[in-house]
Amino acid sequence: MAYAHPSAALPSPSHPMAKTGYGKRLAGDEDPHADADFAHLLPREAEVAVFIDHLDTGHSMAHKVLAAEHPRYGQQAMLTSLTRITEAGHLRWIKEHITLDDHTMRWVTRTYWSRTRRSPEWWAQFARERHGKDVTRDHQPGLARVEDGVTIDVPAACASDIEPEPEIGIEPEVEPEAQPDSAAYRVLAGLRAADARLRLTEGDCRSLEPLAEEWLARGATSHDITRALTDGLPPTVSNPGGFARRRLESKMPPQQSEPRARVTRVIMACATCDQDERTVKIDRGVCENCRQELPDEPVTDEDMVKEIEEIAHLGTTSAFFLRKKLERRTGGPVPDTFRPVPIEDRVFYHYRDNRDRIANGLPSRRWNP
């Protein structure tokens, strides 16, 4: 479905993921996509909102990561846009106090997104409903937004990076990549070095690999597996594969039970400075100090010039080739005075419309001269 203010770019499949349990999280109860989803936002904020809306659950929402992935806006512009999107009711940073059964406690910051515009009262009720939630699978330590140490290299394309296109009709040969051996396989293959009586074959290592992987999944180390298989060996081992299997099965460590974790307190945090309502007043997801520091003009002159130059360049280039195509069809040049609209203007609007349609997952329209 098209948006009223579509984005010029969508997230790539390689968009970085946050730690398990963090990153983008849906608030739930979303309305279907509609033209008016982000019509109330300024153009830049609407474009960033569409970009975020297309992110998958768990994708990183740090403003530095978003700026590195988005082709048009830098870190400061992205941080300002996130703040304004938060004020508009689409985004909230919520700190949750987690208490585990082992009596350990920690604060974590969650990032909740809603395509549907929500009121401050709705978000306040949403936060209250988080209290008491079981988050055993999402209690990893750390803060979702503290990713300042993360650096992402975005190399510029150069001629040496461009591979020549294969000739038409020739299928390029693709060599399969060798899959690295797993940690479990390496432990089993190294047994013959630890004790010559356990000379496992390639087939033995492959068949025993699932058992060794289960050991590792239950918290055992490579040394634990080696010691369990080599301690107290008889003078001779006639069937190393069968002997190793019996020991792996009979000495399997117990399944570790993860301590249950529950949300015992929920507070709102500022979208910009990460302070929470214990120390500052939070209004519409932003503290008063950060709201005063917001720039009056969210879109800089540099951003506008970059967008105009991009569209103008592609439009002019497309117009040149389309004009030549029309001249071949009509047998000669056709002056613009015989056209209702100059061809450059028609190409400009055609290109911009298709750019917006493609960005929102819609098929492009064919050129109709």
VENRALIN-V352790 format. One record per residue. OMEGA is omega as a letter, one per 20 degrees, with the letter a starting at -180 (* if undefined). NEAR is the number of other ideal C-beta (glycine too) atoms within 12 Angstrom. D_CENTER is the distance of its C-alpha to the mean C-alpha in whole Angstrom. Layout:
omega=(OMEGA/OMEGA)
near=(NEAR/NEAR)
d_center=(D_CENTER/D_CENTER)
This chain:
omega=(a/r/r/r/a/r/r/a/r/a/r/r/a/r/a/r/r/r/a/a/a/a/a/r/a/r/r/r/a/r/r/r/r/a/a/a/a/a/a/a/r/a/a/r/r/r/r/r/r/r/a/a/r/r/r/r/a/r/a/r/r/a/r/r/r/r/r/a/a/a/a/a/r/a/a/r/r/r/r/r/r/r/a/r/r/r/a/r/a/a/r/r/a/r/a/r/a/r/a/r/r/r/r/a/r/r/r/r/r/r/a/a/r/r/r/a/a/r/r/r/r/r/r/r/r/r/r/a/r/a/r/a/r/a/a/a/a/a/a/a/r/r/a/a/a/a/a/a/a/r/a/r/r/a/r/r/r/a/a/a/a/r/r/r/r/r/a/r/r/a/a/r/r/r/r/r/r/a/r/r/r/r/r/r/a/r/a/a/a/a/a/r/r/r/a/a/r/r/a/r/r/r/r/a/a/a/a/a/r/r/r/r/r/r/a/r/a/r/r/r/r/r/r/a/a/a/a/a/a/a/r/r/r/a/r/r/a/a/a/a/r/r/r/r/a/a/r/a/a/a/a/r/a/r/a/r/a/r/a/a/a/r/a/r/a/r/r/r/r/a/a/a/r/r/a/a/r/a/a/r/a/r/a/r/a/r/a/a/a/r/r/a/a/r/r/a/a/a/a/r/r/r/a/a/a/a/a/a/r/a/a/a/a/r/r/r/r/a/a/a/r/r/r/r/r/r/r/a/a/r/r/a/r/a/r/r/r/r/r/r/r/a/r/r/r/r/r/a/r/a/a/r/a/r/r/a/a/a/a/r/r/r/r/r/r/r/r/a/*)
near=(19/25/33/23/27/34/38/32/26/29/28/19/12/14/28/29/25/33/27/18/27/34/34/38/34/25/29/17/15/18/17/11/21/18/19/19/33/38/20/22/33/27/28/35/34/35/40/49/40/38/40/45/39/32/35/23/26/24/31/33/45/38/35/28/38/44/28/27/33/36/25/30/34/24/21/22/32/35/34/35/44/45/35/38/45/44/34/34/32/41/47/48/44/41/33/41/28/38/26/24/16/15/12/16/20/24/28/38/37/43/45/40/40/32/32/28/29/30/18/21/12/23/35/24/17/31/31/19/19/32/22/17/26/20/30/20/14/30/33/23/20/22/29/36/39/22/28/13/11/20/13/21/8/17/9/9/10/7/8/9/9/8/9/10/8/11/8/7/6/9/8/12/7/7/6/6/6/6/7/8/18/20/21/29/27/21/36/42/29/24/36/23/16/24/24/15/22/37/24/36/19/16/13/28/31/20/20/35/29/20/33/42/25/22/35/27/19/21/16/28/18/24/17/22/39/29/20/30/39/29/16/14/21/15/9/13/25/12/17/29/27/18/28/39/25/18/31/37/19/13/24/24/21/11/12/13/12/18/19/20/29/23/31/25/25/34/30/37/38/37/42/33/23/32/25/29/25/17/17/21/18/34/21/30/43/37/30/19/18/30/24/14/17/26/19/11/15/29/27/20/10/16/29/18/14/21/25/18/15/22/28/20/18/23/28/22/18/27/30/17/18/26/26/18/17/25/17/14/13/15/8/12/16/20/13/16/9/13/19/9/16/20/30/24/20/24/32/26/21/27/29/26/25/26/28/30/23/20/29/32/18/18/11/17/16/10/19/10/21)
d_center=(21/22/21/24/22/19/17/18/14/11/8/8/8/7/4/4/4/7/11/12/13/11/8/8/11/13/17/18/21/20/22/22/20/23/24/25/21/21/24/25/23/24/23/20/19/19/17/14/14/14/11/9/11/10/6/6/7/6/3/5/8/10/12/13/9/9/12/12/10/12/15/18/17/17/17/20/19/16/17/20/18/16/19/21/18/19/23/23/21/18/16/18/17/19/21/22/25/25/28/28/31/32/33/30/28/25/23/19/17/15/13/14/13/16/17/20/22/23/26/27/29/26/24/27/27/24/24/27/26/24/27/28/25/24/21/22/19/17/19/18/19/18/17/13/14/16/14/16/17/14/15/13/16/16/19/21/22/26/28/28/25/26/27/30/30/32/35/36/37/36/33/31/32/28/29/27/25/27/25/26/28/26/27/30/31/32/34/36/37/38/40/43/43/43/46/48/49/45/45/42/42/39/39/40/36/34/36/36/32/31/33/32/28/29/31/28/26/29/29/31/31/33/36/36/36/39/41/41/42/44/46/50/50/53/55/54/51/52/49/46/43/45/46/42/41/44/42/39/39/42/41/37/36/35/32/30/30/27/28/27/25/26/25/28/28/25/25/23/22/22/19/20/22/21/25/25/28/30/31/30/31/27/28/25/23/24/27/30/30/26/27/31/29/27/28/30/29/25/25/27/29/27/24/27/29/26/25/29/29/26/28/31/31/29/32/35/34/33/37/39/38/38/42/43/42/44/47/47/47/50/52/51/50/49/50/47/50/50/47/46/43/42/40/38/37/37/34/32/32/31/28/27/27/25/23/22/22/20/17/18/18/22/24/26/30/32/34/38/40)
